[in-house]
Amino acid sequence: MAQFPDEQSESGDFERQEDAFRDWVTADGSSDYPAEPGRYHLYVSLACPWAHRTLIVRHLLGLEEMIGATVVDPVRDARGWAFRDGAGHSVDPVNGFQFLAEAYRATDSDFDGRVTVPVLWDKQTHRIVNNSEDDICRMFHDAFGPRGQVGTEADLFPPALADDQSALSAFIYENINNGVYRAGFASSQAAYERAAAALFAALDALESRLGTRRFLFGSHPVETDWRLFCTLIRFDAVYHGHFKCNVRRIVDYPQLGGYLRDLYQWPGIAPLVNFDHIKRHYYFTHDDINPTRIVPIGPDLSWLDEFPNRPETERGEGEEAV
């Protein structure tokens, strides 16, 4: 039995559903959703890598006071993501929803897909603006702009890198971000092996790339780095064992391991990582993969350990994207 039968091909490949809501917040008010402080609210899970990236971007841009956020219970059942009081999660203070599905039905009464996080909610029109993490990160950056850090540290989408960054982000999404899910949710041996092989080929390529620079595009992280971070930080804890991505761990890669420690120790990032939520969600919720729902006590890792000096070399002219 597949974890999500409606997103499974006949060959056993996991085919992720498309995001349902793709409206846009704009700085100049040219859309129905102008960038107004306090108008929008983010519904997220600390377990989900897609939602995690929106929280990271919100933090890096200093938007916490402009855009509120509520964390759902990491344990999802047949009713979907739920709002409950607990360690690191809470009831919904905006709408009083018990389940995130209520936000989807309030926006589209005919919605019949899988309810996912993140969700950017508009408190004025009482509907979902967008449930695509890519879009939300871009809107935070372009429509609201940095309110905290300034300069290169808050420039997550440098115009000079636009084409190369887009290409590398697409490569990372296909082979790594979604690649771990394509391996973990595969329902045939062949589909699993295809996904796992592509995943580790991509990790090997990035290991080589990071041998000549501190971050993916030079001396400062951009949004693509945080996209990769959200998968890497979960890798050894859940993807290696639970999703059978067990050729190597991230800690086994000298460059990727140091790079992950470097990003984890970036100001304000470690508090946004919740390993309890991460492990309880994956091991308890995916009962077709882990029917006993036993949550492992390990691995014994510390991403606060000292990391090796990272290279500072910028990307060379004419160098390939990967």
C-alpha positions, 0 to 999 in steps of 0.5 A, spaced: 500 500 500 502 506 498 503 512 503 499 517 498 495 512 493 493 518 489 500 520 488 502 514 485 504 512 478 503 505 475 510 503 476 511 505 483 513 512 482 511 517 487 508 523 483 507 529 488 501 533 487 501 540 484 500 546 489 493 548 489 493 556 491 498 560 487 495 567 488 501 573 489 502 578 494 505 584 491 509 590 494 506 595 489 499 593 490 498 590 483 494 584 485 489 583 490 494 582 495 498 588 497 504 587 502 500 590 508 504 588 515 499 584 519 495 582 514 497 575 513 499 569 517 503 563 516 500 556 518 506 551 518 509 544 521 516 544 524 517 537 521 515 539 514 522 541 510 517 545 505 514 549 511 521 550 514 524 554 509 518 559 509 520 560 517 527 560 515 526 566 510 521 569 514 527 570 520 532 572 515 528 577 512 526 580 519 519 579 518 516 576 524 513 582 527 509 583 520 507 576 518 505 571 524 505 564 524 502 558 527 505 551 528 501 545 527 501 538 531 507 534 528 502 528 528 498 528 522 492 523 522 487 521 517 483 528 518 490 531 516 494 537 520 491 539 526 491 545 531 492 542 538 496 545 544 503 542 545 510 542 546 512 547 540 505 547 537 498 550 538 491 551 537 489 556 531 489 563 534 487 567 528 481 563 525 480 557 531 480 552 526 481 545 529 484 542 522 488 545 516 483 542 512 478 547 514 482 553 511 482 549 504 475 548 504 474 555 506 478 557 500 475 552 495 469 548 498 470 543 492 478 542 494 479 534 494 487 533 494 491 532 500 492 538 505 499 540 505 503 546 509 505 551 508 499 556 507 499 563 507 493 565 509 489 572 508 486 575 514 482 580 510 479 576 505 479 570 509 482 565 504 488 562 502 493 566 498 498 561 496 500 554 499 507 553 495 513 554 499 517 557 493 512 562 492 511 564 499 519 565 500 519 569 493 513 573 496 517 574 502 523 577 499 520 581 493 514 584 496 516 585 503 523 585 503 528 585 508 526 588 515 532 585 519 539 583 516 541 588 510 546 587 504 548 580 502 546 576 508 538 578 506 539 578 498 536 571 498 535 572 490 541 576 487 539 578 480 546 577 478 545 569 479 538 569 477 539 564 471 544 559 475 540 559 481 534 557 478 537 552 475 541 549 481 534 550 485 530 546 480 536 540 480 536 540 488 528 540 488 528 534 483 533 530 485 534 531 493 528 535 496 523 531 492 528 525 491 528 523 498 520 522 498 521 519 491 525 514 494 521 513 501 514 513 498 516 509 492 512 502 491 516 498 487 523 496 487 525 499 481 522 506 482 526 506 489 532 504 486 531 510 480 530 515 486 535 513 490 541 513 485 539 520 483 539 522 490 546 520 491 549 522 485 546 529 486 549 529 493 556 527 490 555 532 485 554 538 491 560 535 495 564 536 489 562 543 488 562 545 496 570 543 496 571 550 492 566 555 496 563 556 503 556 556 500 553 554 493 554 560 490 560 563 494 561 566 501 554 568 503 548 563 503 542 564 498 535 561 498 538 555 494 542 554 500 536 554 505 532 549 500 538 544 501 539 545 508 532 543 510 533 536 507 540 535 509 538 537 516 533 531 516 537 526 512 541 523 518 535 523 523 529 520 518 531 520 511 537 515 511 533 510 515 525 511 514 526 513 507 531 507 506 536 513 503 542 509 506 548 509 501 551 514 506 549 519 511 550 527 511 555 526 516 559 521 512 561 527 507 566 532 509 564 538 505 556 537 506 557 535 513 561 541 514 556 546 510 550 543 514 554 545 521 555 552 518 548 553 516 545 550 522 550 555 526 547 561 522 544 566 527 537 564 529 537 558 525 538 552 530 531 554 534 527 553 528 529 546 527 525 541 532 528 534 531 522 532 536 517 534 531 521 531 525 522 524 528 515 524 531 512 526 524 515 521 520 516 515 524 509 516 527 505 519 521 507 514 515 504 508 518 504 504 511 512 505 512 513 504 519 506 500 522 509 499 529 510 507 529 516 506 534 520 513 534 527 511 534 531 514 540 537 516 535 541 518 531 546 521 536 549 527 532 550 534 534 550 539 528 553 544 534 560 541 533 565 545 530 565 545 523 571 545 518 573 552 515 569 553 509 572 555 502 571 562 501 572 561 493 567 564 488 564 560 483 569 561 477 566 564 470 563 559 465 563 553 471 557 549 470 551 549 475 552 543 478 
